[in-house]
Amino acid sequence: MRTGEPLPGTGDILAALATGLWHWDTATALVTVDAEAARLLGLPARPTTLTEDQTRARLHPADWNEITGVVPLAVAEGTLAEVRIRIIDEQGNVLRTVRSRSKPSYDRDRRAYELIGTLQEVTEPAPGTSSARSAVTGDWRRSREAFLLDAGRALAEARSTEEVLRVAAGLSMPGFSPDGLAVFGVEGERLTIIGHHGYAPGDDGPFTHMPLSTNYPAAEVVRTGRAVYLSSPGDYREHYPAAWPLAERFGRRSWAFLPLTAGGHTMGAWMAAFSHPVAFTPDERAVLTTVARMLAQALSRASAAETQRELTDSLQRSMLPSLIAGIPGMNVAARYIPTGGGLQVGGDWYDMIPLPGGATGRGSDGGRFALVIGDVQGHDVRAAGLMGQLRIALRAYAAEGHRPDAVLSRASRFLHGITHDEDLAHLRFATCLYAEADAATGRLEVARAGHPDPVVRMADGTVMTRPTAGGPPLGVDPDADYPTTRFTLEPGETMMLCTDGLIETGGHDMESGWRRVRAILEEHAVPDEDREHGLEQLADALVQGVHGPSSHHTTGPLTDRREDDIAVLLLYRGGEPEREEAATARTRVRSTLLSVAQDEPERIAEARQYLRELLHDWASPDQVDSAVLLVSELCTNVLVHTDADALLLAEVFGQSGARRLRVQVTDTGDDLPHKRRPGELASSGRGLMLIELLADAWGVEPQGKGKSIWFELYEKEGEGGDAAAIDWDLVDPL
């Protein structure tokens, strides 16, 4: 071509280089090729358009599958898609091998891939003409881009040094996979072996703690930061005569030593050893260099993560309390599982506090203690710091002898005081439940600040949430009140306190998560003869039901990723000694105590729901409806006709199929109720009429101060009262 003449067209240049062009649109399922590409595919040398099926018939089946796998990966990473393709004739014989390089794109609207690329013939060496295998001409299991993408993803997901080494050992490099690997680290002026693969235990002995000044390839790589490639035993022996006797006995034929560099600092070296000769072409060196960089970054991340885990594990142990032992008649178990993200330290906590004159944890006869469980908003160091401060404050207020409501009120003012000056975007609050327990009587006084209600597993396996009065989360309102709820943990019953992480983890909401936790509680009874071990088994079962196996309550971080911290506290009250009347029909198997204050009429709905849960296996649904209706009527009458609060006690006696329900509503009013005959349009006055109609027995009992109205229902198989016949429009409104 003379000076001044126009340059030839792109097609002429590609033709001169024996390179063909092709275009593939998966939406139309058509492949367009130019004359050179057609020739390479074994077709007449002229431009033509083929269907996908026609094109596929010209390619080796394994190579077609490789194309369809590489294209999505290249689109995801924004890289070129490069594959080796064997062209076959009608009889399946290989005509030639071509290299395809293309830049694929994906059209979301058409949901189709479009590729424009080149085809170029690759000359395969004759068998035995080369003593070294090449990444370019060897047996490629996948394209280099696909391999590096897979390797990068696998190393990025490894979160410990052990996982990184396991991933590195499993890498199958295209055409020249090593069968011996070693990762060297540096301690002071000496090499260390972080891990190895393809060698027997103890083979690393001569290389451990080797001085960096040694004439050994890995030491030189660390000193200079440059890779060393040894294609044959002769190269090794020539360049490193002193180290050759150490390497000779392993029978390898080629070696690559590459620096592990992260953040501009050489942190070690990576050795890849091959039992077959490798020429270390530019393509092969590029693959090894890229893998070494990814391996260095993965090891750097894993080292930092392991250091953080050691640090946070110590922090967790310092924050988690020890449980009081030797409480007469009661046992306690606890678990804390941190979230898998960040520093693995969050705002969840639990505590067990000996109260003045109560349990000391040294086997004393005192039996007053407090259980605390809470959750500070967030999963970071700030949340953990606030949690530690709040826990200390709660302990101090409890030690001063304050009641549960006063403890939470003071804690709320404390948290508000240390956070209210912060930026509004960084304000923190905390949910909390504080329960004061008396081991001798099983009596509990509970105050709740925006936290989930406690759950009680009764002696017969019935599991129910225990509604308790509550106030807003701590730190929201410094003047908030936290009313106290009192109830008794009966012999053989277990109370569970937990943070919402136990319920909502795994994509569950409060309702579906509660069903999962309830099933676990129902399946795991705590035997009174081995209650300590049984309670620990129940705690493990609750954690395993959400996240799999865990260790004791001082457990450190687990390796899987979690959505939220989990804290669980279990309190079990031992059964009383058996008595002769234990098998009689008067044996109480379930009970519940619930208060409804004048300013809390909404708790009547809770009373109805709680009674339904108490009677979840009652034989007659109609009787359950009757009981719920009467409870609603009696509690409403107290709020409407007196100035007092209502105290509801519901008890179930006897064996299944022949049980007796006794419900008693007590108030401090002096006026005794009496039956009236209200007119047709009257809006009240039907309470005692309903009791007389639906109850099997009922009565009114004056108390020292006030009165109680009670009714009983006797379980009838498939029968019930007349609740279905009641005109609900005539019932007193709530």
Secondary structure, DSSP 8 states (H G I E B T S, - for coil): --TTS----HHHHHHHTTEEEEEEETTTTEEEE-HHHHHHTTS-SS-EEEEHHHHHHTB-HHHHHHHHHHHHHHHHHT--EEEEEEEE-TTS-EEEEEEEEEEEEEETTTTEEEEEEEEEEE----TTS-SSB-TTTS--SS-HHHHHHHHHHHHHH--SHHHHHHHHHT---TT---SEEEEEEEETTEEEEEEEESS-TTTTGGGTT-BTTSS-HHHHHHHH---EEE-SHHHHHHH-TTTHHHHHTT--SEEEEEEEEETTEEEEEEEEEESS-B---HHHHHHHHHHHHHHHHHHHHHHHHHHHHHHHHHHHHHHS-------TTEEEEEEEE--SSTTS--SEEEEEEE-TTS--SSS-S--EEEEEEEEES-SSHHHHHHHHHHHHHHHHHHHTT--HHHHHHHHHHHHHHHHTTS-GGG---EEEEEEEEETTTTEEEEEEEB----EEE-TTS-EEE----EE--BTT-TT----EEEEE--TT-EEEEE-HHHHHTTT--HHHHHHHHHHHHHH----GGGHHHHHHHHHHHHHHHHHS---STT----SS--SS-EEEEEEEE------GGGGSTT-EEEEEEEEE-TT-TTHHHHHHHHHHHHTTT-S-HHHHHHHHHHHHHHHHHHHHH-SS-EEEEEEEESSTTS-EEEEEEEES-----------TT-SS--HHHHHHHH-SEEEEEE-SSSEEEEEEEE--TT---SGGGS-GGGS---
